[in-house]
Amino acid sequence: MSPVALPDFPWDSLTGARELAARHTGGLVDLSVGTPVDPVPAVIRDALAGPAAEIPGYPTTHGTPALREAVAASLGRRFGVTGLDPAAVLPTIGSKELVAWLPTLLGLGAGDVVGVPAVAYPTYEVGALLAGATPVRLADGEAPPAGTRLVWLNSPSNPTGRVLDARAMRASVEAARAVGATVASDECYLGLAAPALGAVSVLHPDVCDGRHEGLLAVHSMSKTSNLAGYRAAFLAGDPALVGALLEIRKHAGMIVPHPVQAALAAAASDDAHVRAQVALYDGRRARLRAAAEAFGLRVDHSEAGLYLWATAGRPCRETVQALAERGILVAPGEFYGDAGAEHVRIALTASDERIDAAVARLTSDRPGR
């Protein structure tokens, strides 16, 4: 038996561009990965180091009742989700492991189709391949084909920052339900969208009429609460689906540690730190977008989330090279599908000092080498 054939890990191909960018006289500005750089809020650090850190026994896979109640309340308070039973909440070890293993955990295999957006986070496709299923890229508004068992939605999008409003989300849910597919909505950037943009959860009544059957919302605290290092995330939605996933995860030992569960509950209970983080990213977005446009890039979508989706109207690797010559490392759009072949993804996840360094380089007439 041979291992599953997977594509090469995309970021490994950036070694040359990284080395070039690192030779800049002002040092590297790494905007290629969406990893948080700001401090973990004190309210969360305190919870991590609190009483849960002293519990010697195994945690429960389902999470504590306090955690599940805090999460359900936060989805109602922050995103208008109604009718969610806390029992239909399940903590996960970060959201990437859930994305990668969800098709397998749902029992998908050969002959099954997983629908992913035309421009999308690579792990959606990887998860389908791990299960032996077939990933199919779906253009905007395209109905999933017969045989589709799972459809991924992502709003605000990684990498484009595009927001799907309730009408677009509802149409996608109805199309998936028409072919009997489960809908998994990756909402890890939802908390970074201003209310005026109209971003909604798949569990919002305007999307699903309060019927959560066949729906899963996947959330991460990595972006809104700077908890990438904690691996703190959760899914919520259809009680039957969540219950089935819980049973499998019990057998597989997919358990979030006690202290991280406490930190996750604290992050879900406190909205002030999220508002502060959103303000930081909004400021960085405005400065970096203006500089990218001054450099000659066209920025598409990018209204929410953590990225600018930019193009110079030429192959993406040429733009990666041009920015590396200024000491700025970005991700080529081809990582996210063929439709991204002329775009690059520019992350906002750098300190204000590094963002300002990038702005200065993009608006200077000289590369500064």
C-alpha positions in Angstrom: 0.0 0.0 0.0 1.5 3.3 -1.0 0.9 6.7 0.6 -1.7 9.1 -0.9 -0.3 11.1 -3.7 -0.5 14.8 -2.8 0.8 17.9 -4.5 4.1 19.4 -3.3 3.7 21.7 -0.3 3.3 25.1 -2.1 5.4 27.3 0.2 8.4 25.1 -0.3 8.7 26.6 -3.8 9.3 30.1 -2.4 12.8 29.4 -1.2 14.5 31.3 -4.0 12.2 34.3 -3.6 12.7 34.3 0.1 16.4 34.3 -0.2 16.3 37.2 -2.6 14.0 39.2 -0.4 16.1 38.5 2.6 19.1 40.2 0.9 17.3 43.6 1.0 19.2 46.2 3.0 16.2 46.7 5.2 15.6 43.0 5.8 12.8 40.7 4.8 9.1 41.7 5.0 7.3 38.4 5.0 3.8 38.8 3.8 3.5 35.3 2.3 1.8 33.5 5.2 -1.2 34.5 7.3 0.3 33.9 10.7 -0.5 36.3 13.5 2.2 38.5 15.0 0.3 40.5 17.6 0.2 39.5 21.3 -2.2 37.0 22.6 -4.8 39.0 24.6 -4.3 38.9 28.4 -7.8 37.5 29.1 -6.9 34.4 27.0 -3.4 34.0 28.5 -4.9 34.1 32.0 -7.4 31.4 31.1 -4.7 29.2 29.6 -2.7 29.4 32.8 -5.7 29.1 35.1 -7.3 26.1 36.9 -7.6 24.0 33.8 -3.8 23.9 33.5 -3.7 21.9 36.7 -6.1 19.1 35.7 -4.2 15.9 35.3 -6.8 13.8 33.6 -7.9 13.5 30.0 -10.1 16.2 28.6 -13.3 15.3 26.9 -13.4 15.3 23.1 -16.7 17.2 23.1 -15.3 20.0 25.3 -16.6 21.3 28.6 -20.2 22.5 28.8 -18.8 26.0 29.6 -16.8 26.0 26.4 -19.7 24.9 24.2 -22.1 27.4 25.8 -19.6 30.2 25.4 -19.2 29.3 21.7 -22.9 29.1 21.0 -23.5 32.4 22.8 -20.7 34.1 20.8 -22.1 32.9 17.4 -25.5 34.4 18.4 -23.9 37.6 19.7 -21.4 38.2 17.0 -23.1 36.7 13.9 -26.8 36.5 14.6 -26.9 32.7 14.6 -30.1 31.5 16.3 -31.3 28.1 17.5 -27.9 26.5 18.0 -27.8 23.9 20.7 -24.5 24.0 22.6 -24.4 20.2 22.1 -23.9 20.9 18.4 -20.5 22.6 19.1 -17.3 20.6 18.9 -13.8 21.9 19.6 -11.1 21.0 17.1 -7.3 21.1 17.1 -7.1 24.1 14.9 -9.2 24.4 11.8 -6.7 23.1 9.3 -6.8 19.5 10.7 -10.6 19.6 10.5 -10.5 20.9 6.9 -8.0 18.2 5.9 -9.8 15.3 7.5 -13.5 16.3 7.2 -14.1 14.3 3.9 -12.5 11.2 5.5 -14.5 11.7 8.7 -17.7 12.0 6.7 -17.0 8.7 5.0 -16.2 10.0 1.5 -14.1 8.0 -0.8 -13.7 6.9 -4.4 -16.4 8.2 -6.7 -17.5 11.0 -4.4 -17.0 14.6 -5.3 -15.9 17.5 -3.1 -16.8 20.9 -4.5 -14.4 23.7 -3.7 -14.3 27.4 -4.8 -12.4 28.1 -8.1 -9.9 30.1 -6.1 -9.5 28.5 -2.7 -7.4 27.5 0.3 -5.3 24.5 -0.9 -6.3 22.2 2.0 -9.9 21.8 0.7 -8.5 20.0 -2.3 -5.9 18.1 -0.2 -8.7 16.9 2.1 -10.6 15.4 -0.8 -7.5 13.6 -2.0 -6.7 12.2 1.4 -10.2 10.6 1.4 -9.8 9.3 -2.1 -12.5 11.6 -3.4 -12.4 13.9 -6.4 -12.1 17.6 -5.9 -14.0 19.8 -8.4 -13.5 23.5 -8.7 -16.8 25.4 -8.8 -17.1 28.8 -10.5 -19.2 31.6 -8.8 -22.8 30.5 -8.8 -22.0 27.1 -10.4 -24.2 24.2 -9.1 -22.3 21.2 -7.8 -22.4 18.2 -10.1 -24.2 14.9 -9.3 -22.2 12.8 -6.9 -21.1 15.7 -4.9 -21.1 14.8 -1.2 -19.4 17.9 0.3 -19.3 21.5 -0.7 -16.9 24.0 0.8 -17.8 27.7 1.1 -15.4 30.3 2.4 -16.5 33.9 3.2 -14.5 36.1 3.7 -12.3 34.3 1.3 -8.8 33.1 1.6 -7.1 34.3 -0.6 -9.3 36.9 -2.2 -10.9 38.6 0.8 -14.2 38.4 -1.1 -17.4 38.5 1.0 -20.5 36.4 0.1 -23.7 38.0 1.3 -26.7 36.2 2.6 -28.3 35.9 -0.8 -25.2 34.2 -2.3 -24.7 32.0 0.6 -28.3 30.9 0.5 -28.1 30.0 -3.2 -25.1 27.9 -2.5 -26.8 26.1 0.3 -29.9 25.4 -1.7 -27.8 24.1 -4.7 -25.8 21.8 -2.4 -28.9 20.5 -0.7 -30.5 19.8 -4.1 -27.8 17.2 -4.8 -27.7 15.8 -1.2 -24.4 17.4 -0.3 -23.2 18.5 3.1 -22.1 22.2 3.2 -19.0 23.1 5.2 -18.5 26.8 5.6 -15.0 27.9 6.5 -15.7 31.0 8.6 -12.3 31.6 10.1 -12.2 35.2 8.8 -15.8 36.0 9.5 -15.0 37.9 12.7 -12.7 40.2 10.6 -15.5 41.6 8.4 -17.1 44.9 9.1 -20.9 44.5 9.5 -21.5 46.8 6.6 -20.0 44.3 4.2 -22.9 41.8 4.8 -20.8 38.7 5.6 -22.9 36.1 7.4 -22.5 32.6 8.8 -24.0 29.7 7.0 -26.0 29.1 10.2 -27.7 32.5 10.0 -31.4 32.4 9.6 -31.2 34.5 6.4 -29.2 31.8 4.9 -30.8 28.6 6.2 -34.1 29.7 7.7 -32.9 28.2 11.0 -32.6 24.7 9.5 -29.1 23.5 10.3 -29.5 20.1 8.7 -26.5 19.3 6.5 -24.6 22.4 7.5 -21.3 22.9 9.3 -19.7 26.2 10.2 -15.9 25.9 10.8 -14.4 28.6 13.0 -10.8 29.4 14.2 -9.5 31.7 16.9 -6.2 31.9 15.1 -7.0 35.1 13.2 -9.4 37.0 15.5 -7.6 36.2 18.7 -4.0 35.5 17.6 -4.2 31.9 18.8 -2.6 30.1 15.8 0.0 28.7 18.3 -2.8 27.4 20.6 -4.6 25.4 17.8 -8.0 26.6 19.1 -11.0 26.1 16.8 -14.4 24.6 16.6 -17.2 23.5 14.3 -20.9 23.9 14.9 -24.2 23.2 13.1 -26.2 20.1 12.3 -26.6 18.1 15.6 -26.6 14.8 13.8 -23.4 15.5 11.8 -21.6 17.0 14.8 -22.6 13.9 16.9 -21.3 11.6 14.2 -18.0 13.5 14.0 -17.7 13.5 17.8 -17.9 9.7 17.9 -15.2 9.3 15.3 -13.0 11.8 17.0 -13.4 10.0 20.3 -12.0 6.9 18.7 -9.2 8.7 17.0 -8.1 10.7 20.0 -8.7 14.1 18.4 -8.9 16.0 21.7 -8.3 19.7 22.5 -6.2 20.0 25.7 -7.9 21.3 28.9 -5.9 24.6 29.0 -6.7 25.3 25.3 -10.4 24.6 25.9 -10.3 27.2 28.7 -8.5 29.7 26.4 -11.0 29.0 23.6 -13.9 29.7 26.0 -12.3 33.0 27.1 -11.8 34.0 23.5 -15.4 33.3 22.7 -16.6 35.2 25.7 -14.7 38.5 25.2 -15.5 40.7 22.2 -13.3 43.7 23.1 -10.1 42.0 22.0 -11.6 41.1 18.6 -12.7 44.7 18.0 -9.2 45.9 18.8 -7.6 43.3 16.4 -10.0 44.2 13.6 -9.0 47.8 13.9 -5.3 46.9 13.6 -5.9 44.9 10.5 -8.1 47.6 8.9 -5.3 50.1 9.4 -2.8 47.8 7.9 -5.1 47.0 5.0 -5.6 50.6 4.1 -1.9 51.5 4.2 -0.8 48.5 2.3 -3.5 48.6 -0.3 -2.7 52.2 -1.2 1.0 51.3 -1.5 0.3 48.3 -3.7 -1.8 50.4 -6.0 0.9 53.0 -6.1 3.3 50.3 -7.2 1.0 49.5 -10.1 -0.9 46.5 -8.8 -4.7 46.2 -9.2 -6.3 45.0 -6.0 -9.4 42.9 -6.5 -12.0 42.2 -3.7 -9.9 42.2 -0.5 -12.6 44.0 1.5 -12.3 41.6 4.5 -10.1 38.9 5.9 -6.3 39.1 6.1 -5.1 39.4 2.5 -4.9 41.7 -0.5 -5.5 39.9 -3.8 -3.5 41.8 -6.3 -2.4 41.5 -9.9 0.0 43.2 -12.3 -1.7 41.5 -15.3 1.2 39.1 -15.8 2.2 35.7 -14.5 2.1 35.6 -10.7 5.7 34.4 -10.3 6.9 37.6 -12.1 5.1 39.7 -9.6 6.5 37.6 -6.7 10.0 38.2 -8.2 9.4 42.0 -8.6 8.3 42.3 -4.9 11.1 40.1 -3.7 13.5 42.5 -5.3 12.1 45.1 -2.9 12.5 42.7 0.0 8.8 41.7 0.2 7.8 38.1 0.1 4.2 37.2 -1.1 2.4 34.1 -2.1 1.8 33.4 -5.8 -1.9 33.1 -6.7 -1.3 29.8 -8.5 -1.2 28.2 -5.0 -5.0 28.7 -4.9 -6.0 27.3 -8.3 -5.5 28.0 -12.0 -7.8 31.0 -11.7 -5.2 32.8 -9.6 -2.4 32.5 -12.1 -2.0 36.3 -12.5 -2.5 37.3 -8.9 -0.5 37.3 -5.7 -1.7 37.1 -2.1 -0.3 39.8 0.2 -0.9 39.1 3.9 -1.6 41.8 6.5 0.0 39.7 9.2 3.1 41.7 9.9 3.9 44.2 12.6 3.1 47.8 11.9 6.8 48.5 11.6 7.2 45.8 8.9 4.0 46.9 7.1 5.3 50.5 7.1 8.6 49.2 5.7 6.7 47.5 2.9 4.8 50.6 2.2 8.0 52.7 1.9 9.5 50.2 -0.5 6.4 50.0 -2.7 6.2 53.8 -3.0 9.9 54.4 -3.5 11.4 54.8 -7.0 14.4 52.6 -6.0 14.4 49.0 -5.0 16.7 49.9 -2.1 19.2 47.1 -2.6 
